[in-house]
Amino acid sequence: MLDRTAFLPVSREDMLARDWYYYDFLMVTGDAYVDHPSFGAAVIARTLEAQGFRVAVLAQPDYRTARDFLAMGAPRFGVLINAGNVDSMVAHYS
C-alpha cells in the first residue's frame, strides 16, 4: 500500500525508495516543493496520485539546461508546468 503521507518523489533516489522505475506525470513548478493545499502544484499532484497515477515533482529547475529535466527520466504520460504560487511581477515588488 502506498503511503500517501510521504512527500512525492523529487529525485531518482526518492523514486527508487518507493520501488518506482517509472512515473506517469512530472509536475514542474517554479516554487519550492511545498506539499500543502495552498500550493496549486501540490493539489494537482495529490489529486492525480489519488486517482492512481505516479507523480514526480521538479521544483525550481535550471531552465537553461536539460539536466534537471532529464534527471528522473521521461514520464509515461506528460509534463505539467506550473509557474508558481505567486505571480512573477508580484514577486518583484514584494
Biopython code that builds the backbone (N, CA, C, O; Angstrom):
import numpy as np
from Bio.PDB.StructureBuilder import StructureBuilder

atoms = [
    (1, "MET", "N", (0.840, -1.180, 0.000)),
    (1, "MET", "CA", (0.000, 0.000, 0.000)),
    (1, "MET", "C", (0.885, 1.244, 0.000)),
    (1, "MET", "O", (1.878, 1.305, 0.726)),
    (2, "LEU", "N", (0.535, 2.201, -0.790)),
    (2, "LEU", "CA", (1.298, 3.435, -0.912)),
    (2, "LEU", "C", (1.030, 4.350, 0.277)),
    (2, "LEU", "O", (-0.121, 4.571, 0.654)),
    (3, "ASP", "N", (2.098, 4.879, 0.863)),
    (3, "ASP", "CA", (1.977, 5.824, 1.973)),
    (3, "ASP", "C", (1.676, 7.207, 1.411)),
    (3, "ASP", "O", (2.569, 7.861, 0.872)),
    (4, "ARG", "N", (0.445, 7.657, 1.526)),
    (4, "ARG", "CA", (0.037, 8.942, 0.959)),
    (4, "ARG", "C", (0.450, 10.122, 1.841)),
    (4, "ARG", "O", (0.199, 11.272, 1.481)),
    (5, "THR", "N", (1.078, 9.856, 2.984)),
    (5, "THR", "CA", (1.581, 10.949, 3.809)),
    (5, "THR", "C", (3.016, 11.302, 3.451)),
    (5, "THR", "O", (3.516, 12.348, 3.864)),
    (6, "ALA", "N", (3.681, 10.451, 2.693)),
    (6, "ALA", "CA", (5.068, 10.712, 2.295)),
    (6, "ALA", "C", (5.102, 11.776, 1.201)),
    (6, "ALA", "O", (4.173, 11.894, 0.402)),
    (7, "PHE", "N", (6.186, 12.545, 1.180)),
    (7, "PHE", "CA", (6.355, 13.528, 0.118)),
    (7, "PHE", "C", (6.432, 12.826, -1.227)),
    (7, "PHE", "O", (6.882, 11.684, -1.312)),
    (8, "LEU", "N", (6.002, 13.498, -2.262)),
    (8, "LEU", "CA", (6.131, 12.963, -3.611)),
    (8, "LEU", "C", (7.607, 12.962, -3.997)),
    (8, "LEU", "O", (8.371, 13.786, -3.496)),
    (9, "PRO", "N", (8.017, 12.062, -4.870)),
    (9, "PRO", "CA", (9.433, 11.981, -5.243)),
    (9, "PRO", "C", (9.924, 13.249, -5.938)),
    (9, "PRO", "O", (9.250, 13.801, -6.807)),
    (10, "VAL", "N", (11.113, 13.696, -5.535)),
    (10, "VAL", "CA", (11.742, 14.856, -6.158)),
    (10, "VAL", "C", (13.101, 14.495, -6.762)),
    (10, "VAL", "O", (13.812, 15.365, -7.266)),
    (11, "SER", "N", (13.457, 13.215, -6.710)),
    (11, "SER", "CA", (14.734, 12.761, -7.265)),
    (11, "SER", "C", (14.618, 11.295, -7.658)),
    (11, "SER", "O", (13.658, 10.615, -7.295)),
    (12, "ARG", "N", (15.602, 10.822, -8.399)),
    (12, "ARG", "CA", (15.656, 9.410, -8.785)),
    (12, "ARG", "C", (15.752, 8.532, -7.529)),
    (12, "ARG", "O", (15.164, 7.452, -7.477)),
    (13, "GLU", "N", (16.493, 8.998, -6.524)),
    (13, "GLU", "CA", (16.633, 8.245, -5.275)),
    (13, "GLU", "C", (15.289, 8.098, -4.563)),
    (13, "GLU", "O", (14.975, 7.032, -4.032)),
    (14, "ASP", "N", (14.497, 9.171, -4.554)),
    (14, "ASP", "CA", (13.160, 9.096, -3.953)),
    (14, "ASP", "C", (12.286, 8.090, -4.690)),
    (14, "ASP", "O", (11.516, 7.353, -4.074)),
    (15, "MET", "N", (12.409, 8.065, -6.007)),
    (15, "MET", "CA", (11.632, 7.106, -6.799)),
    (15, "MET", "C", (12.028, 5.675, -6.440)),
    (15, "MET", "O", (11.165, 4.821, -6.238)),
    (16, "LEU", "N", (13.314, 5.419, -6.363)),
    (16, "LEU", "CA", (13.787, 4.071, -6.052)),
    (16, "LEU", "C", (13.399, 3.656, -4.636)),
    (16, "LEU", "O", (13.159, 2.475, -4.386)),
    (17, "ALA", "N", (13.335, 4.615, -3.704)),
    (17, "ALA", "CA", (12.895, 4.308, -2.342)),
    (17, "ALA", "C", (11.446, 3.827, -2.328)),
    (17, "ALA", "O", (11.049, 3.077, -1.436)),
    (18, "ARG", "N", (10.665, 4.250, -3.303)),
    (18, "ARG", "CA", (9.274, 3.797, -3.442)),
    (18, "ARG", "C", (9.156, 2.583, -4.366)),
    (18, "ARG", "O", (8.050, 2.122, -4.649)),
    (19, "ASP", "N", (10.286, 2.071, -4.830)),
    (19, "ASP", "CA", (10.310, 0.980, -5.817)),
    (19, "ASP", "C", (9.646, 1.385, -7.123)),
    (19, "ASP", "O", (8.992, 0.571, -7.776)),
    (20, "TRP", "N", (9.816, 2.637, -7.497)),
    (20, "TRP", "CA", (9.310, 3.138, -8.774)),
    (20, "TRP", "C", (10.447, 3.111, -9.782)),
    (20, "TRP", "O", (11.542, 3.607, -9.514)),
    (21, "TYR", "N", (10.182, 2.540, -10.918)),
    (21, "TYR", "CA", (11.162, 2.569, -12.009)),
    (21, "TYR", "C", (10.622, 3.398, -13.171)),
    (21, "TYR", "O", (11.282, 3.551, -14.199)),
    (22, "TYR", "N", (9.438, 3.919, -12.997)),
    (22, "TYR", "CA", (8.822, 4.842, -13.953)),
    (22, "TYR", "C", (7.839, 5.707, -13.170)),
    (22, "TYR", "O", (7.493, 5.398, -12.030)),
    (23, "TYR", "N", (7.403, 6.776, -13.789)),
    (23, "TYR", "CA", (6.347, 7.602, -13.212)),
    (23, "TYR", "C", (5.476, 8.096, -14.353)),
    (23, "TYR", "O", (5.891, 8.076, -15.511)),
    (24, "ASP", "N", (4.271, 8.538, -14.029)),
    (24, "ASP", "CA", (3.300, 8.909, -15.054)),
    (24, "ASP", "C", (3.366, 10.384, -15.443)),
    (24, "ASP", "O", (3.318, 10.718, -16.627)),
    (25, "PHE", "N", (3.474, 11.260, -14.457)),
    (25, "PHE", "CA", (3.488, 12.699, -14.713)),
    (25, "PHE", "C", (4.644, 13.355, -13.967)),
    (25, "PHE", "O", (4.988, 12.966, -12.851)),
    (26, "LEU", "N", (5.230, 14.353, -14.608)),
    (26, "LEU", "CA", (6.228, 15.194, -13.959)),
    (26, "LEU", "C", (5.600, 16.562, -13.733)),
    (26, "LEU", "O", (5.208, 17.235, -14.686)),
    (27, "MET", "N", (5.504, 16.972, -12.477)),
    (27, "MET", "CA", (4.980, 18.287, -12.127)),
    (27, "MET", "C", (6.167, 19.228, -11.967)),
    (27, "MET", "O", (6.949, 19.094, -11.026)),
    (28, "VAL", "N", (6.298, 20.178, -12.885)),
    (28, "VAL", "CA", (7.373, 21.174, -12.832)),
    (28, "VAL", "C", (6.788, 22.446, -12.239)),
    (28, "VAL", "O", (5.769, 22.948, -12.715)),
    (29, "THR", "N", (7.429, 22.964, -11.207)),
    (29, "THR", "CA", (6.925, 24.169, -10.565)),
    (29, "THR", "C", (8.045, 25.171, -10.335)),
    (29, "THR", "O", (9.180, 24.795, -10.043)),
    (30, "GLY", "N", (7.720, 26.431, -10.468)),
    (30, "GLY", "CA", (8.683, 27.494, -10.229)),
    (30, "GLY", "C", (8.913, 27.761, -8.756)),
    (30, "GLY", "O", (9.854, 28.466, -8.392)),
    (31, "ASP", "N", (8.066, 27.208, -7.907)),
    (31, "ASP", "CA", (8.210, 27.345, -6.457)),
    (31, "ASP", "C", (9.037, 26.205, -5.900)),
    (31, "ASP", "O", (9.322, 25.221, -6.583)),
    (32, "ALA", "N", (9.414, 26.361, -4.646)),
    (32, "ALA", "CA", (9.939, 25.220, -3.906)),
    (32, "ALA", "C", (8.781, 24.232, -3.750)),
    (32, "ALA", "O", (7.619, 24.636, -3.774)),
    (33, "TYR", "N", (9.086, 22.959, -3.591)),
    (33, "TYR", "CA", (8.032, 21.963, -3.417)),
    (33, "TYR", "C", (7.494, 22.072, -1.997)),
    (33, "TYR", "O", (8.185, 21.743, -1.032)),
    (34, "VAL", "N", (6.268, 22.531, -1.881)),
    (34, "VAL", "CA", (5.582, 22.630, -0.595)),
    (34, "VAL", "C", (4.331, 21.777, -0.711)),
    (34, "VAL", "O", (3.443, 22.072, -1.510)),
    (35, "ASP", "N", (4.261, 20.727, 0.080)),
    (35, "ASP", "CA", (3.142, 19.790, -0.001)),
    (35, "ASP", "C", (2.016, 20.272, 0.916)),
    (35, "ASP", "O", (1.783, 19.715, 1.989)),
    (36, "HIS", "N", (1.327, 21.319, 0.465)),
    (36, "HIS", "CA", (0.263, 21.942, 1.249)),
    (36, "HIS", "C", (-0.839, 22.382, 0.294)),
    (36, "HIS", "O", (-0.543, 22.805, -0.824)),
    (37, "PRO", "N", (-2.099, 22.294, 0.704)),
    (37, "PRO", "CA", (-3.194, 22.632, -0.203)),
    (37, "PRO", "C", (-3.264, 24.089, -0.636)),
    (37, "PRO", "O", (-4.079, 24.423, -1.497)),
    (38, "SER", "N", (-2.448, 24.962, -0.080)),
    (38, "SER", "CA", (-2.443, 26.341, -0.569)),
    (38, "SER", "C", (-1.529, 26.500, -1.783)),
    (38, "SER", "O", (-1.446, 27.585, -2.359)),
    (39, "PHE", "N", (-0.850, 25.435, -2.169)),
    (39, "PHE", "CA", (0.018, 25.451, -3.345)),
    (39, "PHE", "C", (-0.620, 24.598, -4.434)),
    (39, "PHE", "O", (-0.827, 23.397, -4.257)),
    (40, "GLY", "N", (-0.927, 25.229, -5.556)),
    (40, "GLY", "CA", (-1.634, 24.554, -6.641)),
    (40, "GLY", "C", (-0.932, 23.318, -7.156)),
    (40, "GLY", "O", (-1.588, 22.328, -7.479)),
    (41, "ALA", "N", (0.386, 23.351, -7.242)),
    (41, "ALA", "CA", (1.126, 22.188, -7.742)),
    (41, "ALA", "C", (0.890, 20.974, -6.847)),
    (41, "ALA", "O", (0.737, 19.857, -7.342)),
    (42, "ALA", "N", (0.862, 21.188, -5.541)),
    (42, "ALA", "CA", (0.623, 20.084, -4.612)),
    (42, "ALA", "C", (-0.796, 19.543, -4.752)),
    (42, "ALA", "O", (-1.009, 18.332, -4.699)),
    (43, "VAL", "N", (-1.763, 20.434, -4.929)),
    (43, "VAL", "CA", (-3.158, 19.995, -5.080)),
    (43, "VAL", "C", (-3.311, 19.135, -6.334)),
    (43, "VAL", "O", (-3.910, 18.061, -6.285)),
    (44, "ILE", "N", (-2.775, 19.605, -7.443)),
    (44, "ILE", "CA", (-2.881, 18.856, -8.700)),
    (44, "ILE", "C", (-2.149, 17.525, -8.596)),
    (44, "ILE", "O", (-2.675, 16.489, -9.002)),
    (45, "ALA", "N", (-0.936, 17.552, -8.051)),
    (45, "ALA", "CA", (-0.149, 16.322, -7.938)),
    (45, "ALA", "C", (-0.838, 15.309, -7.033)),
    (45, "ALA", "O", (-0.897, 14.124, -7.364)),
    (46, "ARG", "N", (-1.353, 15.753, -5.911)),
    (46, "ARG", "CA", (-2.032, 14.830, -4.988)),
    (46, "ARG", "C", (-3.352, 14.319, -5.564)),
    (46, "ARG", "O", (-3.732, 13.178, -5.303)),
    (47, "THR", "N", (-4.046, 15.131, -6.330)),
    (47, "THR", "CA", (-5.277, 14.674, -6.981)),
    (47, "THR", "C", (-4.965, 13.568, -7.983)),
    (47, "THR", "O", (-5.669, 12.560, -8.039)),
    (48, "LEU", "N", (-3.917, 13.756, -8.766)),
    (48, "LEU", "CA", (-3.507, 12.706, -9.704)),
    (48, "LEU", "C", (-3.084, 11.446, -8.960)),
    (48, "LEU", "O", (-3.422, 10.335, -9.370)),
    (49, "GLU", "N", (-2.348, 11.616, -7.870)),
    (49, "GLU", "CA", (-1.920, 10.465, -7.073)),
    (49, "GLU", "C", (-3.127, 9.702, -6.525)),
    (49, "GLU", "O", (-3.134, 8.471, -6.513)),
    (50, "ALA", "N", (-4.146, 10.434, -6.072)),
    (50, "ALA", "CA", (-5.353, 9.800, -5.538)),
    (50, "ALA", "C", (-6.088, 8.993, -6.603)),
    (50, "ALA", "O", (-6.822, 8.058, -6.283)),
    (51, "GLN", "N", (-5.887, 9.354, -7.870)),
    (51, "GLN", "CA", (-6.503, 8.617, -8.975)),
    (51, "GLN", "C", (-5.648, 7.432, -9.422)),
    (51, "GLN", "O", (-5.995, 6.733, -10.374)),
    (52, "GLY", "N", (-4.531, 7.211, -8.730)),
    (52, "GLY", "CA", (-3.699, 6.050, -9.022)),
    (52, "GLY", "C", (-2.489, 6.322, -9.902)),
    (52, "GLY", "O", (-1.774, 5.390, -10.269)),
    (53, "PHE", "N", (-2.247, 7.575, -10.244)),
    (53, "PHE", "CA", (-1.089, 7.910, -11.077)),
    (53, "PHE", "C", (0.145, 8.127, -10.205)),
    (53, "PHE", "O", (0.043, 8.492, -9.034)),
    (54, "ARG", "N", (1.296, 7.898, -10.797)),
    (54, "ARG", "CA", (2.569, 8.170, -10.135)),
    (54, "ARG", "C", (3.036, 9.549, -10.586)),
    (54, "ARG", "O", (3.189, 9.806, -11.780)),
    (55, "VAL", "N", (3.259, 10.430, -9.615)),
    (55, "VAL", "CA", (3.621, 11.815, -9.913)),
    (55, "VAL", "C", (4.954, 12.138, -9.249)),
    (55, "VAL", "O", (5.140, 11.897, -8.056)),
    (56, "ALA", "N", (5.871, 12.682, -10.025)),
    (56, "ALA", "CA", (7.143, 13.178, -9.502)),
    (56, "ALA", "C", (7.136, 14.695, -9.617)),
    (56, "ALA", "O", (6.445, 15.256, -10.467)),
    (57, "VAL", "N", (7.905, 15.354, -8.763)),
    (57, "VAL", "CA", (7.925, 16.814, -8.717)),
    (57, "VAL", "C", (9.326, 17.322, -9.040)),
    (57, "VAL", "O", (10.324, 16.825, -8.516)),
    (58, "LEU", "N", (9.376, 18.317, -9.907)),
    (58, "LEU", "CA", (10.626, 19.009, -10.224)),
    (58, "LEU", "C", (10.437, 20.468, -9.836)),
    (58, "LEU", "O", (9.761, 21.224, -10.533)),
    (59, "ALA", "N", (11.040, 20.856, -8.716)),
    (59, "ALA", "CA", (10.864, 22.206, -8.190)),
    (59, "ALA", "C", (12.050, 23.089, -8.557)),
    (59, "ALA", "O", (13.207, 22.690, -8.419)),
    (60, "GLN", "N", (11.748, 24.268, -9.016)),
    (60, "GLN", "CA", (12.736, 25.291, -9.352)),
    (60, "GLN", "C", (13.892, 24.750, -10.204)),
    (60, "GLN", "O", (15.054, 24.865, -9.814)),
    (61, "PRO", "N", (13.580, 24.168, -11.350)),
    (61, "PRO", "CA", (14.660, 23.618, -12.182)),
    (61, "PRO", "C", (15.489, 24.718, -12.842)),
    (61, "PRO", "O", (15.027, 25.847, -13.006)),
    (62, "ASP", "N", (16.709, 24.371, -13.213)),
    (62, "ASP", "CA", (17.545, 25.285, -14.002)),
    (62, "ASP", "C", (17.055, 25.170, -15.440)),
    (62, "ASP", "O", (17.323, 24.177, -16.116)),
    (63, "TYR", "N", (16.351, 26.170, -15.895)),
    (63, "TYR", "CA", (15.735, 26.122, -17.222)),
    (63, "TYR", "C", (16.742, 26.324, -18.348)),
    (63, "TYR", "O", (16.394, 26.161, -19.518)),
    (64, "ARG", "N", (17.975, 26.675, -18.021)),
    (64, "ARG", "CA", (18.974, 26.923, -19.066)),
    (64, "ARG", "C", (19.606, 25.647, -19.603)),
    (64, "ARG", "O", (20.239, 25.666, -20.659)),
    (65, "THR", "N", (19.439, 24.527, -18.881)),
    (65, "THR", "CA", (19.972, 23.245, -19.346)),
    (65, "THR", "C", (18.890, 22.177, -19.202)),
    (65, "THR", "O", (17.892, 22.378, -18.510)),
    (66, "ALA", "N", (19.098, 21.067, -19.850)),
    (66, "ALA", "CA", (18.139, 19.960, -19.780)),
    (66, "ALA", "C", (18.427, 19.021, -18.610)),
    (66, "ALA", "O", (17.628, 18.125, -18.335)),
    (67, "ARG", "N", (19.545, 19.207, -17.921)),
    (67, "ARG", "CA", (19.985, 18.272, -16.881)),
    (67, "ARG", "C", (18.896, 17.990, -15.845)),
    (67, "ARG", "O", (18.596, 16.827, -15.576)),
    (68, "ASP", "N", (18.302, 19.030, -15.261)),
    (68, "ASP", "CA", (17.282, 18.832, -14.228)),
    (68, "ASP", "C", (16.056, 18.107, -14.779)),
    (68, "ASP", "O", (15.448, 17.285, -14.092)),
    (69, "PHE", "N", (15.704, 18.418, -16.014)),
    (69, "PHE", "CA", (14.506, 17.832, -16.620)),
    (69, "PHE", "C", (14.693, 16.358, -16.968)),
    (69, "PHE", "O", (13.713, 15.621, -17.071)),
    (70, "LEU", "N", (15.922, 15.925, -17.149)),
    (70, "LEU", "CA", (16.205, 14.544, -17.537)),
    (70, "LEU", "C", (16.620, 13.660, -16.367)),
    (70, "LEU", "O", (16.772, 12.450, -16.538)),
    (71, "ALA", "N", (16.803, 14.232, -15.195)),
    (71, "ALA", "CA", (17.358, 13.506, -14.053)),
    (71, "ALA", "C", (16.520, 12.303, -13.627)),
    (71, "ALA", "O", (17.075, 11.301, -13.178)),
    (72, "MET", "N", (15.205, 12.381, -13.758)),
    (72, "MET", "CA", (14.344, 11.278, -13.327)),
    (72, "MET", "C", (13.850, 10.431, -14.491)),
    (72, "MET", "O", (13.047, 9.519, -14.296)),
    (73, "GLY", "N", (14.316, 10.721, -15.686)),
    (73, "GLY", "CA", (13.826, 10.001, -16.850)),
    (73, "GLY", "C", (12.547, 10.637, -17.370)),
    (73, "GLY", "O", (12.058, 11.621, -16.815)),
    (74, "ALA", "N", (12.023, 10.073, -18.423)),
    (74, "ALA", "CA", (10.823, 10.627, -19.061)),
    (74, "ALA", "C", (9.556, 10.066, -18.419)),
    (74, "ALA", "O", (9.501, 8.878, -18.104)),
    (75, "PRO", "N", (8.540, 10.904, -18.223)),
    (75, "PRO", "CA", (7.266, 10.407, -17.704)),
    (75, "PRO", "C", (6.515, 9.618, -18.774)),
    (75, "PRO", "O", (6.728, 9.811, -19.971)),
    (76, "ARG", "N", (5.635, 8.728, -18.324)),
    (76, "ARG", "CA", (4.857, 7.930, -19.279)),
    (76, "ARG", "C", (3.815, 8.760, -20.012)),
    (76, "ARG", "O", (3.588, 8.544, -21.202)),
    (77, "PHE", "N", (3.173, 9.710, -19.324)),
    (77, "PHE", "CA", (2.049, 10.419, -19.931)),
    (77, "PHE", "C", (2.287, 11.893, -20.227)),
    (77, "PHE", "O", (1.849, 12.379, -21.270)),
    (78, "GLY", "N", (2.961, 12.617, -19.349)),
    (78, "GLY", "CA", (3.120, 14.031, -19.647)),
    (78, "GLY", "C", (3.837, 14.824, -18.582)),
    (78, "GLY", "O", (4.146, 14.333, -17.496)),
    (79, "VAL", "N", (4.089, 16.073, -18.935)),
    (79, "VAL", "CA", (4.737, 17.037, -18.049)),
    (79, "VAL", "C", (3.736, 18.151, -17.771)),
    (79, "VAL", "O", (3.144, 18.706, -18.696)),
    (80, "LEU", "N", (3.553, 18.469, -16.516)),
    (80, "LEU", "CA", (2.646, 19.529, -16.091)),
    (80, "LEU", "C", (3.499, 20.688, -15.592)),
    (80, "LEU", "O", (4.357, 20.496, -14.731)),
    (81, "ILE", "N", (3.275, 21.883, -16.118)),
    (81, "ILE", "CA", (4.115, 23.027, -15.774)),
    (81, "ILE", "C", (3.291, 24.063, -15.028)),
    (81, "ILE", "O", (2.215, 24.462, -15.472)),
    (82, "ASN", "N", (3.810, 24.487, -13.893)),
    (82, "ASN", "CA", (3.155, 25.454, -13.029)),
    (82, "ASN", "C", (4.168, 26.550, -12.729)),
    (82, "ASN", "O", (5.269, 26.258, -12.263)),
    (83, "ALA", "N", (3.817, 27.792, -12.985)),
    (83, "ALA", "CA", (4.761, 28.896, -12.782)),
    (83, "ALA", "C", (5.071, 29.134, -11.315)),
    (83, "ALA", "O", (6.145, 29.637, -10.985)),
    (84, "GLY", "N", (4.173, 28.790, -10.451)),
    (84, "GLY", "CA", (4.391, 29.006, -9.028)),
    (84, "GLY", "C", (3.170, 29.604, -8.366)),
    (84, "GLY", "O", (2.167, 29.889, -9.020)),
    (85, "ASN", "N", (3.265, 29.791, -7.059)),
    (85, "ASN", "CA", (2.140, 30.257, -6.269)),
    (85, "ASN", "C", (1.927, 31.762, -6.375)),
    (85, "ASN", "O", (0.806, 32.247, -6.224)),
    (86, "VAL", "N", (3.002, 32.498, -6.632)),
    (86, "VAL", "CA", (2.931, 33.955, -6.702)),
    (86, "VAL", "C", (3.337, 34.397, -8.100)),
    (86, "VAL", "O", (4.342, 33.936, -8.640)),
    (87, "ASP", "N", (2.555, 35.284, -8.675)),
    (87, "ASP", "CA", (2.878, 35.828, -9.987)),
    (87, "ASP", "C", (4.250, 36.495, -9.945)),
    (87, "ASP", "O", (4.601, 37.148, -8.962)),
    (88, "SER", "N", (5.019, 36.327, -11.017)),
    (88, "SER", "CA", (6.389, 36.846, -11.026)),
    (88, "SER", "C", (6.447, 38.360, -10.856)),
    (88, "SER", "O", (7.368, 38.865, -10.214)),
    (89, "MET", "N", (5.498, 39.089, -11.407)),
    (89, "MET", "CA", (5.505, 40.549, -11.252)),
    (89, "MET", "C", (5.199, 40.950, -9.809)),
    (89, "MET", "O", (5.752, 41.931, -9.311)),
    (90, "VAL", "N", (4.331, 40.208, -9.138)),
    (90, "VAL", "CA", (4.057, 40.477, -7.728)),
    (90, "VAL", "C", (5.316, 40.201, -6.910)),
    (90, "VAL", "O", (5.641, 40.952, -5.990)),
    (91, "ALA", "N", (6.018, 39.130, -7.243)),
    (91, "ALA", "CA", (7.238, 38.782, -6.518)),
    (91, "ALA", "C", (8.306, 39.864, -6.654)),
    (91, "ALA", "O", (9.078, 40.089, -5.722)),
    (92, "HIS", "N", (8.358, 40.531, -7.797)),
    (92, "HIS", "CA", (9.343, 41.599, -7.993)),
    (92, "HIS", "C", (9.128, 42.760, -7.027)),
    (92, "HIS", "O", (10.087, 43.423, -6.631)),
    (93, "TYR", "N", (7.890, 43.006, -6.652)),
    (93, "TYR", "CA", (7.565, 44.176, -5.847)),
    (93, "TYR", "C", (7.196, 43.842, -4.408)),
    (93, "TYR", "O", (6.687, 44.699, -3.686)),
    (94, "SER", "N", (7.442, 42.629, -3.992)),
    (94, "SER", "CA", (7.101, 42.282, -2.602)),
    (94, "SER", "C", (8.300, 41.739, -1.866)),
    (94, "SER", "O", (8.198, 41.396, -0.688)),
]
sb = StructureBuilder()
sb.init_structure("model")
sb.init_model(0)
sb.init_chain("A")
sb.init_seg("    ")
for serial, (resi, resn, name, xyz) in enumerate(atoms, 1):
    if name == "N":
        sb.init_residue(resn, " ", resi, " ")
    sb.init_atom(name, np.array(xyz, "f"), 0.0, 1.0, " ", f" {name:<3s}", serial, name[0])
structure = sb.get_structure()
